[in-house]
Amino acid sequence: MTAERQWLDRRRPEPGASAYGPIGVNFSQDNLHLVQLERLGDGEIGMRAHAVLPYPGSRADLMAAPAAVAKLVRRGMREGKFRGRKVVSAMPPEQVRVMSVSYPANATDSAANSIAKLMADRVEGSLTDYVVDYVPIRVSSHDGDRLALVAVSRLEDANAYLDCLAAAGLHVDFLEIGPIAIKRLISFGAIADLQDHVFVLNVGGTSTNLTTISGERLLADQELEFGEQRILAAIANSLDLTEHMARDLIITNGLDQAADVGAATESSFDPGIVTTLVDIVRPEFLRLVREIERAFLFADSESHGNSRKKIIVAGSIAQWPGAATLLGSLTQTPVESLGRSHMPFAGDAEDNPEISDQLAAEMSAAVGLALRGMTDNE
């Protein structure tokens, strides 16, 4: 379907039968996540194996050392006791540029050729130095244009990434972008239906990815200047604290001004501190809300009307008490924190007691990658 997949097909080994799904490999901000799912006898999906390995330093430093990447992956494969070597992976986001591209609907060229011609003017150097993939967003149009979400990465970066995984003994079946994996996870579960717009906020340390999903369609993905460190820095600077102390204040008191004092689990909970924290972080949250409202307008324009909306928050902020409540009050939209209940694992928490809501959220991209080929629409 795309230039990237044609390029990857030339590197991919011959497929073979497997009783298990592929291994989802994702390098998150702080950890390597490996996940493998399996189809159970009753048709449900269960967790086959998983591993979480922290980086020895930063992700950028790790990715610059291919031998260290291969060593970390091999360790994770041993510890997780995975079955097989076929993987679906996503390159680190700093190595992939994702953008929305409008192209002529009445062109004599194919969509791939039209997009390639447009991208040739948007990259430095020759287009042959890049790997380009795209997902159609708007397939019909009244104004003569169609829309696609396009991912671009340097060929040398893609080759180096695949070589690292190959050095660890893995065979890459598909190389995807993170938003597609998140869309697959959301569409698979009970979070969305065909009438809903779901906005997934994957909050990192310094930036946030906002992924817009409509039913089974991936509409958009954008990087926002909003992150955990900005919020903690605002609190630390206002109260003359360290960022570590600022985090402890949030975890202890939360950001929900309507919280029940009697139900608080921390004896040091102080509703006055909650009010102070909310006053400090509200400007940062309002900047995020403005970007979310723009995403609302775009989603409504693509669906020709106002559909039901829901926000799903992933990342460490998702586990901050009251963060989802605060965001919901500012957007006037239902907000959920991504957790265990959104995962496709069969059974309840007793089946995988080691997987907390926070860990489930952190491994969400790897789970979405591991789901490839296990859903009915692929």
N, C-alpha and C positions, 0 to 999 in steps of 0.2 A: 504494500500500500504506500509506503514512503521510502524516501531515499535512505533514511537511517536503517530501516528494516532490511532493505536490499543489501546494504553494506554489511549489516550484522549477519545476514544469512551466509555470506561468504566466509565468515569466521566461525560459524556455529557448527558443532559436530552433528552427525546424524542423530535424530531423535530416537529414543527407545522407550519401550513400555515401562511404566512405573506405577506402583500401587499408591504412591504418595504424591502430594503436590510439590511444586518446586520450592526451593529455599529462597525466601525473601531476604535480600541483603541490603541494609540501609545504614549509611554512615550519618547518624544524627549529629547534633551540635557537639555532644559530649561523649557519646557511646556508639559502638558498633552493635547493631541489632541484627540477629539472625533468627528467622522464624520459619518453621515448616508445619503445614497443616495436613490433615488427612481426612478422607471421606470415610465415615463410619458405616457400619452395616445397615443402620436405619436411615441412611441418607444424610444425616447431620454431619457437620464439620467439627472436628476436634483438633486440639493442639497436639502435634506430633513431637516437636522439639523446639526449644528456643534457647538463645544465649544472649547475654548482655555483657559487653566488655568495655570498660572505660579506656579512653585514650591515655597514653603516657604523657601527652602534652596537648597542644591544640590540634584541631582537625586539619588545619592548613599545614602544620608541620608534619603530621602523619602522612597526608596525601603526597607530600613532597619526598617521601622516603618509601619507594615501592617495596623494598625488602621488609620494612616494618609493617606495611599493610598486609602483605602476604603472611607474615608471621602471626599477626593478630587474627586474621581470618582462619588460619589453620588451627590456632588455639581454640577459637570459638567452635569450630567444627568438631574438635575432639570433645570439648566439654559438653556440647549439646547433644552429642550422639545422633547426628542427623543421618538420614537415609538418602543415598544417592549424591550426585554432584551437580545436578542441574539447578541453576539459580535464575531468578529474576531480580534485577538490581536497578538502582537509580544512582546516577552520578551525584556527587556533592553539589548543592545548589550554586556555590560560587563558580563552578565550572560550566554552568548552563544558564543561558539567557532565554527567558520566556517572555513572549510578547503577543499581543493581538494584532493580526494583520488583515486588512481589508483588500480583497482582490476582485477583479471583474468577473461577474457571473456569466456574461455572454461572450467571454473570450473563446477563441478557437482552440487555445492551448488547454491541456488538462489542468486541474487544480494544482498538481505538483509542479508543473512547469511555470504556471503563473506565479506561484509563491516563490519558486526559485529565482525568477527574474526580479521580483521585488526585493528578496533578501540579498541579492548580489550587490544592491546599492546601500545596504544597511550594515555590512560587515567590512572589516578592514582586510584588504588583500583579496585573494581569489576565493570564490565560493567553494572551490575544490579543497580548500584547507579546512572546511567545516563539515560537521554532520548536522543535517537539518531534518527535523520531524515535525509533523503538524497534526492537529485534531480539528476537524470542521466544527464550528460553533453555529453559524447560520448557514444552512444549506439552501434556503430559498430566499429570494430577495425581490422587493418591488422597486428598489432604487438602482439596480444593476450591479450591486456589489454583494459579495459573500464575505464571511468572516471566519478566520481560523486562529486557533491558538498555536503558535509556532515556537518550538524549542531549538536553540542553536548552541552547539558546543564545538570547540576546536577539535579537529580530527586527531591531533597529537595527544590532547587530553583524554579523548575517548579511548584511543588505542592504549595509552598508558594505564588507564583505569582497568580496561579489560585484561591487559597483561598482568596486572597485580592479582586479579582474581584467578587468572589461569595459573599463575605461579603458585597459588594456594591449592591447586588441583581442582578448581571449579570450572564448570562449563556454562557460559551465559546463554540462556535461551532467549531472553529479551532484555533490552536496556531501555528503561522507561524514565519519564520525568516524575518527580514526586507527586504533583497534582493529580496525575492519572491514577496512581495508587490510592490516594485519599478518596478520589471519586468512586473508585471500585468498592472500597470499604463502606462508604456512606450509602451507595446505591444497593449494596448487598443486604444491609441490615434494615431494621425497622425504623430508622431515623427519618427517612424521606419516603414520599410517594410521588407519583407522577405530577401532582399539582403543586408540590412544594419547591420553594427555593431554599437551599441550605447554604449557609456561608460559614466556611470552616476557617477559624483563626488559629494558625499554628504559631504560637508566640515563642520566640527565641530570646536570647540574651540581649541582642541589639536591634533585631528586626523581626517583622512578623509577615508571614505569607497569608494572604487572604484568597481563598479558593472559593469560587462561586459555582454551585452545582444546581441544575434544574432537572429533577427527575433522574434520568440516566445520562444527561448531557453535562459535560464540563464546559461552563460558559467562560470562565476567566480565572486567571491567577496573577496576583501582583504582590510585590514586596513593599511593605510599609515601614516607615521610620517609627516603629513602636516596639518596645521590648522591655524585658524584665529589668535590665540595668537602668533604663531611663526612669522607671518608676521608683526603684530603690534609691537612685541618686537624688531624685526630687525629695524623698522623705529624709534621707540622710542630711542633705544640705539644709533643709528647713528646720530640722530638729537637732542639728549638730551631732549626728551619730555616725557610726560606721555603717556601711551597707549591710554587713552581717547583722547588726543590731536592728536595722530597719526591717530586714526580712523577719526576724524574730517577732517584732511588733505586729507585723501583718499576720503571721501564722497564729499568734496568741489571740489577737483581737479581731482580725478579719476586717472586711470592708462593707459589712451589712449593718446599716444603722438601725434596722428593725429587729436585730438579733435579740433573742430572749436571754436576758442576763441570767435567769435562773437555770437555763439549759446549757449555759457555757461550760465547756469541759475544762477550761483553764481557770484556776483560782485567781490569776492575775488579770483576768479579763476586765476591761474598763471601757464602758460605753463612751466616756468622754474622749478617750484615745481614738476610738473608732471614728467619731465625728471629725477629729483633727486629721486623721489619716485620709479620710474621704475628701476633705477640703483640699488636701495637698495633691492627691493623685487625680482629682477630677479634671484639671486642665489637660493632663496627658491622655486620659480616657476620652475626653471630648475631641481631641485631634484624631483619635482612632475612629470615633463615631462618625466624624465627617467623611472619612474614607469609606466606612461601611454604608453610609447613606448614598454615596455615589454608586457603590456596587448595587444597592437596592434599585436605583433608577435604571441602571443598565439592565439588570435582570428583568425588570418590568417591561422595558422596551423590547426585549427579546421574546417575552411571552404575551405581548399585546394586552397587558392589563395587570392588575394588582393580585398577585398570588400570595398564598400564605408563606410566611418567612420564618426561618429558624436559624439561630446562630449556634455553632458548636465550637467550643474553645478547647484547644489542645496546648500542650506545653506546661511548664511548671506553674504558670499563673492559673491554669485550670484547677489546680488543687489549693489555691489560696482561698480561705473561707470568705465568702461574700463577693468575690470578684465577679462571678457570673451574675449575681443579683444586681450589683452596681451597673454592669454593662447592660443588663436587661432594662433597668430603670431609665438609663440614658437613651437607649434606642427604641424603647417601647416595643420590644420584640422578645419572644421567648429565647432564653439562652440556656444551654446545657454544657456541662463540662464533660469532655470525652473521657470515657472510662471503660471498665470491664463490660458493662451492660451493652456497649456498642460493638463489642467484638463478636466474631462468628463462632467462638468456641462453644461446643455443645456442653450441656450440664451447667452446674452452678459453681460458685467459688470453691466448693470442696474439691472439685476435680483438679483445679490449678491454684491451690492456696497461696503460692508464692507470687502470683500475678496480682498486684494491687491495682487500684484505679490509676494511680500515677504511672506505674510501669506500663499498663495497657495503653495509656495515652502516648507515652514516649515511643512505644513500639508500633504505633498505628500505621506508619508508612510501610514498615517491614511486613505487617500483616496484610496490608493492601497489595503489596508486591507478591506475597505468597499466595494470595487468592487468585492470581491470574491462572486461567484455565479451569478453575473450579466452579465458575458461575455459568449459568445457562446462556448468557448473552455473549460468550467468547468462544 
